[in-house]
Amino acid sequence: MMQPETIFALSSGHGTAGVAVVRLSGPAAIVALSVLAGGKVPAARRAAVRALVDPASSARLDQALVIVFPGPGSFTGEDVVELHLHGGRAVVEGVLAALGNIEGLRPAEAGEFSRRAFDNGKLDLTEAEGLNDLIHAQTAAQREQALRQMDGQLRTLYDGWRGRLMSHLAHLEADIDFPDEDLPEGVSGAVLPSILSVQSEIAQHIDEGRRGRLLRDGFRIVILGEPNTGKSTLLNALAHADVAVVSEEAGTTRDAIEIQLDLGGFPVRLIDTAGVRDSDGTIEQEGIRRALSKAQDADLRLILIRADDWPTVPQSMRQWIDDAVVVVTQSDREPENKMFHVEHLEGVEAQGLVSLSVKTEEGMNDLMLMLEKIVTERMSPREAPALTRIRHQQALEAAVDHLWRFEQNAGQDAVLAAEDVRMAVRSIGGITGRVGVEDMLDIVFSDFCIGK
């Protein structure tokens, strides 16, 4: 068996910083440190200051803090060395160039450190994905979900289902070779209730999976309305920046504009869209088509209606207003005693109604509190770990299909029944990497940054 290559990469962010971390992993990692440090390798897991020198030119590179993590007790399971450098560009580039000139070393590819951790049994695929999510987490809720996945909560859940099915599969296969005459329906009929219980639990997990994906990708709130209802003005106010062009000319916004918000610790994608109206312009028609497409995919819609038009709801908005928040804009133009009631909308189940004026900021706080309440209710974590990826969902849906076929074959065809359970086990095992999954590994790890 060929010895793996030793890889290295900058594991901290690019750019000038107080500290930059370069990581090495592989059989030559400690030897490489010895070359740079003049043979002065510190004891394992003891941080030590060492002068690093380019072996080719004898040029001094840095006075660095170095740590050695011998395998298998390291992140990758291999010998790992970390060089904590001063974060100047010349320092980092000099060290990376020196490492590149040492025989047996090469720059790491994206996600290669985590891939090696998986190959060496340090991480399963769900934990590796949780690590990647943690690196990219932007809100407290995203951080918490990623940490729960890194802790192995998804792995524990999926391995539990897999283990229960494998236990039943062993009995099913034994039943094929040694039929139990005391069971008229065979073992498949006897274990049917238990297997259907697993199927039900998986189906419920899939149904609740939307919450986990929303935490990863962000809760999508689409601002929808006719031209000149104040959509772009509201977007700019919520972003605290002029991200969208505001004009009294109708049809100014032609494409969707998106900003990121943090509401109550949850990630939110707020999307401004083109004004919806009848138009003969080809470009504006395309903008309206995209606006309606965004509205279709939204997790929540803000329907904007001008105060001087209220309580009339434009015909173009009526199909979207159910389960939306109705925002009556430009309220500063109306008398102070004008009342706004959701009862004006007969047959409509709106999430809420807010009147506001961006100009005077009246109602802005009410809108933010309402949005935060809705987002929190829909995205708050449950006790059970959340399904976080389409890959997981597809594998679990396949498992549910296989178990449905098992139900049809139970008591009828023992061979087919056992094969159905076996395929369900393989589908679940593919999520964590418990079965042959070479075809999916490159997809999982290619999303990682260099150095992880």
C-alpha positions, -999 to 999 in steps of 0.1 A, spaced: 0 0 0 14 34 -10 22 58 18 -1 89 16 14 122 6 20 149 31 -2 180 25 0 215 37 -21 246 35 -30 280 51 -58 270 75 -67 305 87 -81 333 65 -62 350 38 -50 386 43 -30 404 69 -37 393 105 -21 390 139 -17 352 135 -18 329 105 -20 291 109 -4 268 84 -13 231 89 6 200 77 -7 164 77 9 132 67 40 110 73 65 137 65 49 164 86 72 162 116 102 157 93 93 189 75 91 208 108 125 195 117 139 208 84 124 243 90 133 244 127 168 231 125 160 198 141 144 214 171 111 196 172 91 202 204 74 174 225 40 162 213 11 186 221 34 212 237 34 246 221 70 260 216 86 289 199 109 281 171 129 300 145 119 289 110 145 290 83 142 283 45 164 252 40 171 262 4 183 298 10 189 298 48 167 329 49 150 334 82 112 331 78 96 338 112 97 333 149 67 310 152 47 290 177 47 253 166 27 223 178 30 187 169 0 163 170 13 127 164 -12 103 147 -36 87 153 -45 112 180 -50 142 157 -77 158 136 -68 138 105 -56 106 123 -21 113 107 9 132 121 -2 168 121 19 199 126 6 235 131 27 265 125 13 296 142 30 324 122 29 362 123 1 370 98 20 392 74 18 383 37 56 379 32 58 356 62 30 333 50 41 332 14 77 325 25 68 296 47 44 281 21 71 284 -6 97 267 17 73 238 24 67 234 -13 104 228 -19 106 200 7 105 165 -9 73 146 -2 51 177 5 24 192 -17 -3 218 -13 -37 205 0 -68 204 -21 -101 218 -9 -115 198 20 -85 173 19 -78 175 56 -114 167 65 -114 140 38 -85 123 55 -102 126 89 -132 108 73 -109 81 57 -92 75 90 -124 72 110 -122 105 128 -154 119 113 -184 105 96 -200 124 67 -226 142 88 -200 154 112 -178 166 84 -207 185 69 -214 199 104 -178 211 105 -182 229 72 -214 245 83 -197 257 115 -170 274 95 -196 292 74 -221 299 103 -231 336 104 -258 335 131 -261 320 166 -288 295 154 -266 283 125 -237 279 149 -258 258 173 -271 236 146 -236 230 132 -223 221 166 -251 197 173 -243 180 140 -206 180 147 -213 163 181 -228 134 162 -264 139 169 -275 132 133 -251 102 131 -266 88 164 -301 92 150 -293 76 116 -272 48 131 -300 40 155 -324 35 126 -298 15 106 -290 -7 136 -326 -15 142 -331 -24 106 -300 -45 105 -311 -65 135 -344 -73 118 -325 -80 85 -304 -107 103 -336 -124 113 -351 -121 79 -321 -137 62 -321 -165 88 -358 -170 80 -349 -176 43 -324 -204 52 -343 -217 83 -380 -211 80 -398 -209 113 -427 -232 111 -443 -217 143 -448 -183 124 -475 -186 97 -464 -153 81 -427 -160 86 -403 -136 104 -411 -108 80 -446 -107 92 -435 -108 128 -410 -79 125 -434 -58 103 -447 -36 131 -412 -27 143 -400 -19 108 -431 2 101 -422 21 133 -388 30 119 -404 40 86 -428 63 105 -399 79 124 -380 85 92 -410 100 74 -416 124 103 -379 134 103 -382 142 66 -414 163 72 -395 184 98 -365 187 76 -375 221 62 -365 238 94 -329 225 93 -324 236 57 -338 270 65 -312 274 92 -284 265 68 -296 285 38 -316 313 54 -354 321 58 -365 338 25 -387 369 29 -399 383 -4 -411 419 -7 -439 420 -32 -462 447 -45 -472 470 -73 -448 497 -85 -441 526 -61 -454 510 -30 -421 515 -13 -405 481 -17 -370 493 -24 -373 520 2 -382 494 28 -353 472 18 -328 501 21 -343 509 56 -339 474 68 -304 471 53 -293 505 67 -278 511 33 -287 523 -2 -286 488 -18 -316 494 -41 -323 524 -64 -353 544 -52 -372 565 -77 -408 578 -83 -406 564 -118 -425 532 -119 -406 500 -129 -372 511 -116 -364 478 -100 -360 452 -128 -344 423 -109 -344 408 -75 -321 424 -49 -312 403 -19 -297 413 15 -288 392 45 -303 399 80 -299 384 114 -333 382 132 -333 368 167 -301 349 158 -316 333 127 -304 339 91 -329 357 69 -326 365 32 -347 396 24 -355 399 -13 -368 430 -31 -386 424 -64 -398 443 -94 -433 459 -91 -460 437 -104 -483 453 -130 -494 449 -166 -465 459 -189 -456 458 -225 -419 462 -219 -399 431 -225 -373 438 -198 -399 448 -172 -420 417 -181 -389 395 -173 -385 414 -140 -421 407 -131 -417 370 -140 -388 368 -117 -406 386 -90 -435 361 -91 -411 332 -92 -394 345 -60 -429 349 -44 -437 313 -52 -405 300 -35 -407 324 -5 -409 312 31 -428 345 39 -441 373 17 -444 410 26 -473 424 6 -469 462 3 -500 483 -3 -500 522 -2 -520 538 26 -540 559 1 -551 526 -16 -559 507 16 -581 487 22 -583 479 -15 -560 450 -23 -548 450 -59 -560 420 -79 -524 411 -87 -517 406 -50 -547 386 -40 -533 352 -49 -503 359 -27 -518 375 4 -528 343 23 -502 335 50 -484 368 42 -477 400 62 -496 429 48 -476 462 51 -495 494 45 -469 519 35 -465 556 34 -489 560 64 -475 595 70 -496 607 41 -529 596 57 -548 611 87 -535 600 121 -569 586 131 -571 562 101 -574 527 114 -560 496 98 -578 463 105 -571 429 90 -609 423 90 -610 444 58 -596 414 40 -625 390 38 -616 354 35 -578 361 38 -557 345 65 -528 370 67 -500 365 91 -503 401 103 -509 437 94 -486 466 99 -489 502 89 -456 521 86 -438 551 73 -401 547 65 -399 584 64 -410 589 100 -399 554 111 -434 549 125 -443 512 125 -408 500 117 -402 485 151 -436 468 150 -427 452 116 -393 440 129 -408 425 160 -435 408 139 -409 393 115 -387 382 143 -416 364 160 -426 346 128 -390 336 120 -384 324 155 -415 303 156 -407 286 123 -370 281 128 -365 275 166 -346 242 172 -364 212 184 -351 185 207 -344 161 178 -316 170 154 -327 186 122 -323 172 87 -299 197 70 -292 186 34 -310 175 3 -285 146 1 -298 133 35 -335 139 24 -330 119 -8 -314 90 9 -341 89 36 -369 91 11 -353 62 -8 -352 43 25 -389 50 32 -397 37 -4 -378 5 3 -396 -1 36 -430 6 19 -421 -22 -6 -411 -44 23 -446 -39 37 -461 -52 5 -438 -82 4 -439 -91 41 -454 -126 45 -455 -131 8 -419 -133 -5 -392 -136 21 -364 -130 -4 -378 -98 -17 -387 -86 18 -352 -91 30 -338 -73 0 -361 -43 6 -348 -39 41 -312 -44 29 -316 -15 4 -331 7 31 -301 0 53 -278 9 24 -296 42 18 -293 52 55 -257 41 57 -248 62 27 -256 94 47 -229 87 73 -205 68 50 -212 34 65 -214 18 30 -195 23 -2 -200 60 -10 -170 69 -32 -193 85 -57 -205 111 -32 -173 118 -12 -159 143 -38 -192 162 -37 -193 164 1 -157 175 6 -153 198 -25 -174 224 -7 -147 228 20 -122 256 20 -85 249 15 -69 240 48 -99 221 62 
